[in-house]
């Protein structure tokens, strides 16, 4: 966890799926490092860039005017070669040639797994910064990109509701969240969804049909059902199909929001979070920390062992599940 040899040169990379706020995190890492008289290089294309030696020396001006941009100026990629010992050995050779003695790795589970193995094999210090819209990383209340994705989903669902109401339709709207229902649950509550289907909850078709029957009795003539892409009951199209069989008179539509949720200018909350975490990563390395992830819990900067960040799960708030049911009346 701690290694007291002084860090002189930091490499920063983004890996895995992009998330709004990654650029704000890069900016924070670069400027915090420069402020403390450390050298910093950007690694382009994630772990592939580390293997191929795609390095860019960075200074305070190289991150001007990026805090408001979505995506990542360093580009991102998933690297199958970095999963091999040979690939990681190549990456280490480039680190040595560049004089890089520490890495800040911005991404999710896969990014952190790679960072931990690389650090254990080659002794390079690593600190993770959680950047993923799914909010499924243990050790931080929110991940970079989550708040922006939530707002994007909410705005899209609000617009779809106008059509649903105008035509008395039922809409099944799929949001991102392959293994976690945070976006679905929160955007569903925020938009008044009649039902929210998430992988963490054991849903059934009968419960869904009962919800629709109750809604009909109360005079509801249009409904929104928000579905996380990782919902295990059935695919969103399948859910709509089965509902049509049960309610043949219903006018049912499906909308998949998809990658629109990953793009766009980051929200204020994501810009501030990314700035705090980038600062936390650099100051953590200066304190000799390694193999940890910087996070914010109860509004305080904390460090969680990467092993825990990978192996433990953020829990869905049970109160929110109950609230979603009560407010759907």
PEGIWO-V372371 format. One record per residue. N is the residue number from 1. RES is the residue in one small letter. D_CENTER is the distance of its C-alpha to the mean C-alpha in Angstrom with 1 decimal. Layout:
((N | RES | D_CENTER) (N | RES | D_CENTER))
//
This chain:
((1 | x | 24.6) (2 | x | 27.0) (3 | x | 28.8) (4 | x | 31.2) (5 | x | 31.9) (6 | x | 31.1) (7 | x | 28.2) (8 | x | 29.6) (9 | x | 27.2) (10 | x | 23.4) (11 | x | 21.4) (12 | x | 17.8) (13 | x | 15.6) (14 | x | 12.2) (15 | x | 11.4) (16 | x | 9.6) (17 | x | 7.8) (18 | x | 8.0) (19 | x | 6.1) (20 | x | 8.8) (21 | x | 10.1) (22 | x | 10.1) (23 | x | 13.8) (24 | x | 14.4) (25 | x | 13.3) (26 | x | 15.6) (27 | x | 18.3) (28 | x | 18.2) (29 | x | 18.6) (30 | x | 21.4) (31 | x | 23.3) (32 | x | 23.1) (33 | x | 24.4) (34 | x | 27.1) (35 | x | 28.1) (36 | x | 28.8) (37 | x | 30.8) (38 | x | 28.4) (39 | x | 28.0) (40 | x | 24.6) (41 | x | 23.8) (42 | x | 20.9) (43 | x | 20.2) (44 | x | 19.7) (45 | x | 17.9) (46 | x | 16.0) (47 | x | 18.1) (48 | x | 20.5) (49 | x | 21.4) (50 | x | 22.2) (51 | x | 24.5) (52 | x | 26.1) (53 | x | 26.5) (54 | x | 24.7) (55 | x | 24.9) (56 | x | 25.3) (57 | x | 26.9) (58 | x | 25.1) (59 | x | 26.7) (60 | x | 26.2) (61 | x | 27.2) (62 | x | 24.9) (63 | x | 21.9) (64 | x | 23.9) (65 | x | 22.6) (66 | x | 19.0) (67 | x | 17.3) (68 | x | 17.4) (69 | x | 16.1) (70 | x | 12.9) (71 | x | 12.0) (72 | x | 13.3) (73 | x | 17.1) (74 | x | 17.1) (75 | x | 15.7) (76 | x | 13.6) (77 | x | 14.8) (78 | x | 14.9) (79 | x | 18.1) (80 | x | 20.5) (81 | x | 23.1) (82 | x | 21.2) (83 | x | 21.3) (84 | x | 25.1) (85 | x | 27.2) (86 | x | 29.0) (87 | x | 25.8) (88 | x | 24.8) (89 | x | 28.5) (90 | x | 28.4) (91 | x | 25.4) (92 | x | 27.2) (93 | x | 30.3) (94 | x | 28.5) (95 | x | 27.2) (96 | x | 30.8) (97 | x | 32.3) (98 | x | 30.0) (99 | x | 30.6) (100 | x | 26.9) (101 | x | 26.8) (102 | x | 23.2) (103 | x | 19.8) (104 | x | 16.6) (105 | x | 13.7) (106 | x | 10.4) (107 | x | 7.7) (108 | x | 6.8) (109 | x | 9.7) (110 | x | 11.8) (111 | x | 11.7) (112 | x | 12.9) (113 | x | 15.4) (114 | x | 16.9) (115 | x | 17.2) (116 | x | 19.0) (117 | x | 21.4) (118 | x | 22.2) (119 | x | 23.0) (120 | x | 25.1) (121 | x | 27.0) (122 | x | 27.7) (123 | x | 27.5) (124 | x | 25.1) (125 | x | 23.3) (126 | x | 19.5) (127 | x | 16.9) (128 | x | 13.2) (129 | x | 10.8) (130 | x | 7.3) (131 | x | 5.1) (132 | x | 1.6) (133 | x | 2.6) (134 | x | 4.0) (135 | x | 5.0) (136 | x | 7.0) (137 | x | 8.1) (138 | x | 11.7) (139 | x | 13.3) (140 | x | 11.5) (141 | x | 11.9) (142 | x | 8.7) (143 | x | 5.7) (144 | x | 6.1) (145 | x | 5.6) (146 | x | 5.6) (147 | x | 9.3) (148 | x | 10.0) (149 | x | 8.6) (150 | x | 10.7) (151 | x | 13.5) (152 | x | 13.6) (153 | x | 13.8) (154 | x | 16.4) (155 | x | 18.4) (156 | x | 18.6) (157 | x | 19.7) (158 | x | 22.2) (159 | x | 23.7) (160 | x | 24.0) (161 | x | 25.7) (162 | x | 28.4) (163 | x | 29.3) (164 | x | 29.1) (165 | x | 31.5) (166 | x | 33.8) (167 | x | 34.3) (168 | x | 34.0) (169 | x | 31.3) (170 | x | 28.8) (171 | x | 25.3) (172 | x | 22.8) (173 | x | 19.4) (174 | x | 16.6) (175 | x | 13.0) (176 | x | 9.9) (177 | x | 9.0) (178 | x | 10.8) (179 | x | 11.3) (180 | x | 10.3) (181 | x | 11.9) (182 | x | 10.3) (183 | x | 10.0) (184 | x | 13.3) (185 | x | 15.1) (186 | x | 14.5) (187 | x | 15.0) (188 | x | 17.9) (189 | x | 19.5) (190 | x | 19.2) (191 | x | 20.9) (192 | x | 23.5) (193 | x | 22.6) (194 | x | 25.5) (195 | x | 23.4) (196 | x | 19.8) (197 | x | 19.2) (198 | x | 16.4) (199 | x | 16.4) (200 | x | 17.0) (201 | x | 20.2) (202 | x | 23.3) (203 | x | 24.1) (204 | x | 27.4) (205 | x | 29.0) (206 | x | 31.9) (207 | x | 29.8) (208 | x | 28.2) (209 | x | 31.8) (210 | x | 33.1) (211 | x | 30.6) (212 | x | 31.8) (213 | x | 35.4) (214 | x | 35.0) (215 | x | 33.5) (216 | x | 36.5) (217 | x | 38.9) (218 | x | 37.5) (219 | x | 38.0) (220 | x | 34.4) (221 | x | 34.8) (222 | x | 31.2) (223 | x | 28.0) (224 | x | 24.2) (225 | x | 22.4) (226 | x | 18.6) (227 | x | 17.4) (228 | x | 14.1) (229 | x | 14.2) (230 | x | 14.5) (231 | x | 17.5) (232 | x | 20.2) (233 | x | 23.3) (234 | x | 23.5) (235 | x | 21.8) (236 | x | 21.5) (237 | x | 24.7) (238 | x | 26.5) (239 | x | 25.8) (240 | x | 27.3) (241 | x | 30.2) (242 | x | 31.1) (243 | x | 31.0) (244 | x | 33.4) (245 | x | 35.8) (246 | x | 35.9) (247 | x | 36.2) (248 | x | 38.0) (249 | x | 38.8) (250 | x | 35.2) (251 | x | 33.7) (252 | x | 30.2) (253 | x | 27.5) (254 | x | 24.1) (255 | x | 21.3) (256 | x | 18.2) (257 | x | 15.8) (258 | x | 13.8) (259 | x | 12.3) (260 | x | 13.6) (261 | x | 10.4) (262 | x | 8.6) (263 | x | 11.6) (264 | x | 13.9) (265 | x | 14.7) (266 | x | 12.3) (267 | x | 13.8) (268 | x | 16.0) (269 | x | 13.8) (270 | x | 10.9) (271 | x | 13.8) (272 | x | 15.5) (273 | x | 12.6) (274 | x | 12.0) (275 | x | 15.8) (276 | x | 16.3) (277 | x | 14.0) (278 | x | 15.6) (279 | x | 18.9) (280 | x | 18.2) (281 | x | 17.5) (282 | x | 20.8) (283 | x | 22.8) (284 | x | 21.7) (285 | x | 23.0) (286 | x | 26.1) (287 | x | 26.8) (288 | x | 26.8) (289 | x | 23.6) (290 | x | 22.0) (291 | x | 19.7) (292 | x | 17.7) (293 | x | 14.3) (294 | x | 14.5) (295 | x | 13.0) (296 | x | 14.4) (297 | x | 16.2) (298 | x | 18.8) (299 | x | 18.5) (300 | x | 19.6) (301 | x | 18.3) (302 | x | 18.2) (303 | x | 18.0) (304 | x | 17.0) (305 | x | 18.4) (306 | x | 16.0) (307 | x | 17.9) (308 | x | 17.0) (309 | x | 13.2) (310 | x | 13.4) (311 | x | 16.1) (312 | x | 15.5) (313 | x | 13.4) (314 | x | 12.2) (315 | x | 15.0) (316 | x | 15.1) (317 | x | 17.6) (318 | x | 20.8) (319 | x | 22.3) (320 | x | 19.8) (321 | x | 20.9) (322 | x | 24.5) (323 | x | 24.0) (324 | x | 22.6) (325 | x | 25.7) (326 | x | 28.1) (327 | x | 27.0) (328 | x | 27.2) (329 | x | 31.0))
//
